[in-house]
Amino acid sequence: MVAAAPDGPAPDGPAPLGVATAPTGDTQVDSVLERLADADHLPADGHPEVYEDVHRGLREVLDALDAPPGPVPAPAGPTPSPPYDLRS
């Protein structure tokens, strides 16, 4: 069944879908899902980019769950050399 179009002129730009997302309780997932709101402001041909970004972000969160725990990575940048004024 197709809904009848409302009377009046068509909007000039994309109309927001108004799809709400419920918080998942996982801050990483919730931050990725917030990107879906960007699709409301884009024409339909811009939606795939948003959906691909969200998919990629969710895959990264899931992949991180499968990663084995490892050593803490060393800080970026050069490692300071030991002082040379140590004498025995």
C-alpha angles and dihedrals in degrees: 000000000000120000117237116251114253117251116259138052122323116253117264095230139022115309116226114251092215094217109163125206121213118225112259097202091243110105094206094052093043092052091051092048091052086071089070089074088068089070090067090068097047133077114250093265089063094054098082092062091053093046091048091051091050092046091050091049093050091048090053091052091049093045090053089058090058095047113107115242110259142173118301108266117250116253115267119257135047120327111241113245119236117264114266096211093084107114129177 
